[in-house]
Amino acid sequence: MRMNALAGILDHEGPYASALFDVSRTTEDARQKFDLRARAARSRLDEAGAPAAVSDAVVERLLEPTGVPGKAGRFVVATPGGVEVDETLPNWAGTEVLTWGPLPDVTSWLAYRDSTAPVVVVVADRIGADLYCYRAWGDDPELTRTVDGRTLHVSKVPDGGMARADLQNPTEEVWRGNAREVAAEIERVCETDPWLVVLAGDPRAKHEIRAAVGPSIAHRLVEAEHGSRAEGSSPDTLHADVDAAVRRAVDDRRHAAVRRLEEHAGRDSAVAVGLPDVLDAAVQRSLDTVVLDGERSAARTVRPADHPDLPLPRTARSAAELRADLLVLAAAASSSAEVVFAGAEMLPDDGVAAMLRWDLPGS
């Protein structure tokens, strides 16, 4: 996961008020209970030193309806300059966050983001397909596309021997042509981002679309067992298939990062292991992929004065101590590095390691 979102926050001068709250509306008295918690949150931010305007801005955002049914979290970051992040997290569950400090408290938010994946769900039949693009699975789709191809001879005629052969071949060519149109649209949508593509619908259409997509799409395309374009079809079973595909993709991504770390661990200068080495590599802007155990690293602190060349916001550079997880994430953002959250046993006690750019294949 790239740290673009965090880099955008750090473009704004701190300090930062950070709040990650359960905003589920699953009971009749949920609103009343949350109002009480929100007022308590305002008091806690005030006591921590946040300006009243910042505390008010955070709580006002937390109180706004999300429109998300069922379980949900809401993440808000505000500075004296205004609200920098306001994001609803469907199906979020975890420990709530409420801090005022020199760095935004983003670890739980980014770990949630790392637990999902950008997905294109393609529901196809022999005429075309509907494409639903989710920047993070669980959110509303940010883009939908419909591809409708030709309908001439779209259904095969009954078997009639040689007399019917002249109709069978054009029908199959129409199917293949429609599949090529769908494949081209998938490739347009996925051109700039590493989307996971989940392909559902008619079995013959799925076969033709898989055959038509290029290799850059084929290696991240999985087929769903359920799903249909037919009117009245239920999306529930398809959603369950996509859930499973996303979980597999996230697990595969994390395992791949740990395998790469293991493969490079014996090579000099290929890996930084432990906080001091990772932060030194961040100063050199050589971080490629950081592997982070958020819980273990959050239990450590670092003195920014010991790493004066780290590119940090002014408020962070002047702090006496910073939580190690937040400092590492800020360093990764400044280095345009990726971060993978994993409780890998091979990580050191402080829960931080990284692969470096200059000694990686292709560098």
N, C-alpha and C positions, 0 to 999 in steps of 0.2 A: 504494500500500500504506500503510495506516494504521500508526502507530507504537505501537499499544496494547500490544503485547508488550514493547517496550522501556520504555514508560512504567511498566509493572508492575515491571520489574527495578529501575528507578531509584527506585521507592518504598522500596526497601531500601537502607540506608546502606552505602556501600562501605568500603574498597576491594573490588575485584572480581577474582576469578580466573576467567579465560575459557579454555576449551579447545574446539577443534574438531578432531577427529581422525578419520582413516580407520579405521573399525572393521569393514571388510569381512572376511568369513570365506570367502574364495574359494579358499584353498589349505589343505592338510592341516596345515601348520605355522603357520598364521596366528595361532592363539591363543598359541603359544609366543613368536613374534616380537612380538606386541602386548604381552604381559606385560613383555618387556624394555623396550619403548618407554614403557610406562606407568610403570615404575619410574624411568626417566630423566626423565619428565615431572614426577614428584614431586620429584626432586632439583632440577630447574630452577625449579619454583615456590618451593621452600624457599630457593634462592639469591636469588630475586627479592624475598624478604621476606614471602611468604605464611605465615601461621600454620600449624603442622603440621596442625591439625584441618581447615583449609580445603583444604590440599593432599591430605590423605587422602580428604576427601569427593569431590573432583573425580575422583581416580584410581579410587576405588571405583565411581563411576558409570560411568566409561569402561570398566571391566572387566566390568560386568554384561552378560549376553547381550542383544542387541537383538531377536532373533526375526525379523530382516529378512534374507531371502536375498540373495545377490549383493552388489553394491557398496553401501556405506552409510557415512555419516558420523554422528558424534554430537557434539552441542553441549551443553556444560555451563557454567553460570555459578554460582559460589558466592561467598558473602560470609561474614564472621565469624558471621552469623546463620544460615547454612545454605545448602543448594542452592536456587537461585532458578529455574533452568531446566535441564531435562534432556530433550533432544529428539533423536530419531533422524531422519536425513535420507536417505531412500532415493535411491540413484543419485547421491549427492553425489561430486564430484571437485573438487579444488582444493588450495590451499596450506593446510597445517595451521596452527592458531592455538594459542598457549599464552602467556598474559600474566597479570600481576598488576599492577593499576593503578587509578587513580582513577575510570575509567569502564569499563564492560564493553566488551569487544572484539567488537562485534556485526556489523561491516560484512559479512563473508563470509556469516554466517548470514542476515542480512536480504537480501543479494543473492540467496542461494539461494531464500529465500521469494518474492522478487520475480520469480523465474524460473518460478514455477508459478502456479496459480490455483485458487480454490475451484470445484469442478465437481459438478454433479448429472448423473449418467449415467442416462438413462431407456431401458430396454429394453422395448419395447412389442409387444403383439400386439392382435388385435381384441377380446380379452376384457379386457385391462387392461395393467398394466406393473409392472416392478420398478424402484425408484428407489434409487440408491446415491449418497450424499452424501459428498464428499471435501473436507475443509477445505483440503487441499493435495493436488493430484494426485500420486500416488506413495505417500501414506500409506494406511493401512487406512481404509475408509469409517467415518465416525463415526456415520452414521445410515443405516438402510435402511428402505424402505417398500415395501409391495406393495399394489397396487390391483387388485381383481378385480371386474369389472362383471357384466352379465347375459350369459347364454349362450343364451337363446332365439333360435333362427334365426340363430346366429352364423355359420353357413356358408350361402352362397347355394345355392338349389336349382338344378338344371340348367335351362337356358332352356326354358321350356314355353309361351311366347306369353302371351296374355292370361289364360289360366287360372292362370298362376303369378304374375301381377303382384301379387296380394294378399299373397304371401309375400315378394317381393323388397323392397318398400318397408319393411316392418317389420324385415327383416334389416339394411338400411342404417341405419335409425333406431337399432337396438341398437348398431351400431358407433359411430355418432356420440355416443350417450349414454355409452358406455364411454370414448370419447376425452375427453368433457367431464369425466368423473370424474378421469381421469388429469391433465388440464390443471389442474383445481382443486387437486389434490394438489401439482403442481409449483409453483403459485403460493403455496400455504401454506408449502412448504419454503423458497422463495426470497423470502419476504416481507420479511425484514430484511437480507439480504446480497446483494451483487452477484454471484451465482453465474453461471458459464458453464453452460449447459444443453446437453448432447450427447444427441441423440435417435436411438436405434437401434431396429432391429427390423423388423416388417412394414411394407412401403411404404404400404399403405392406412392403417394405424393411425398412422404418422408424419404422413401428410397430414391426417388428421382432428384429431390433437392440435395440430399447428401452427395449424390453422384455429381451434382452440378457445382457445388461450392469449391472454392480453391483450397489449397492445403493450409493456408493461414487460418481459415475458419474451421476446416475439418477436424483439426486436432483439439478444438475446444467446443465441439458440437456433441451434445448428448441427446438421445431420443427419450421422450416421455411415453409411458404406456397409455396414458389417458389423455383426454382432450379432444374437442371437436368444434368445427365451425357451425355445426347444425344448430338451428334455432332452438332454444330451450335447454341446451346441454348445460349441465352443472359444472362450474369451474373448480369445485372443491377437490376432486381427485387429481386434477391437473396441478393445482396449487401444492398438493402433497408431494407430487412428483418433482416439482421445481424445488421445494424445500429440501428434499433429499439430494438433489443434484447440487444445490448450493453448498450444503454441508460437506459433500464429497469434495467439491472444488476447493473449499476453504481448507479442509484437512490435507488435501494434496499439496496446496500451496505452502502450508506450514511445514509439512514433512520434507518437501523439496528444499526449502530454505535450510532446515536442519541438516539434511544430507550434504548440501553444498558447504555448509560450515564445517562438517566433519571431514569432507574431502580436502578442504583447504587448510585445516588446522595444523597439518604437519609441514606446511610450506612457510618459510620465512617471509614476512611482510605481506602475506596474503590475508591474514586474519588479525584482528585486534580482539583480545580477550580481557574482559574486566574494564571497569570504569576508567582508570587512568589511561589505558591504551586507546580505548574508544574515543575519549575526549581529545587526546593528542592527535588522533587521526582526523577528528572533526576540524581541528585547527588547520590541518593541511587540506581540508576539503576533499578527502580521499574516501569517505564513507560511501559504500555502494548499497549494502543491505544490513540494517541493524536487526538483530534478533534480541527481543526484550521480554523478560519475565516481569510484567508490570508490578506484581505484588512484592517480589523480592527487591526490585530496584527502588520501589517507593519507600522501603524501610531504611534506605541509605540517604545520607546528605553529602553535599559537595560544597566546598568554599569556592565561589567564583574567582576570588582573588588568586587561587592556585592555578587558574587557567585564564589568564588575562586576555589572551588572544581569541577566545571563543566569541563568535559573532552573536551577541545577545542584546536584547533591549536594554536601554540604560538602567531601568529599574532593577533588572536582574543582575547586571554587572555590579551594581552597588550593594547587593544584598549580602548579608553575613553568611547565610547558608541557603541552599536550594535543595529541594527533593531531587534525588538522582534521576528518577524516571522522567521528571519534567525537563530537567536540563538535557538529558540525552535526546529526548524528542525534539526539543528546540534546536539542538545541534544537528540532528538529522534533517530537520526542515531547512536549516541554513545551508546544508550540503546537498540539497535535492536528492537525498537518499530515500530508499524504501525502508519501511519498518514492518517486521513480522512479529506478532505477539505469540509467544510460545513458552510453555513451561518446560523447556528442554532440560533434561537432567545433565547434559553436557555443559550447560552454562555455568560460569563461576558463581560463587556465593552471592555476589552482588547482582546477578541476573542479567548481565549485559555482555554481548559480543557483537562483532561486526565483520562482514567481508569487505575487503578494500578494493578500490577500483583499479589500481595500477598493475595488479598481478592476476587479474581475472581473464579467462579466455576471451579473446576478441578485443582486449583493451590495448 
